[in-house]
């Protein structure tokens, strides 16, 4: 398993390969604002930290691209609360 999160702009989502499956975070971009609508980890892979690796990767990409993040996904919101070093990305 790799921790490399990739942007798939054609599908409006970030993706992370996980044990032959794909975890993803759906998003919408509005200029320099990244709105994260939903994250999805395959059911049988949940509880293994894949969601956290996905969200960390998404937030690292947002930071590198100087984007403001609007988390509409409760998992992303909770991740940022648990990792306040990402709070500066919130819009």
C-alpha angles and dihedrals in degrees: 000000000000129000093216110125114199132196116237101190093177089064095032093237145106115232138204122189111230124178094325092317134088127241113197147184117213115217146172123213122212107180106295093350121099113199111196107203105175144352125210130192118181108263097241091052098052119118094036099098094258093124091052092050090048094050093044089053092048092050092046089053090048090051092048090050092044092240128158112231126221108189111207089164115087091216092057091047091050091047091054091048089053092045106042091177085082095050091095088070094063119110 
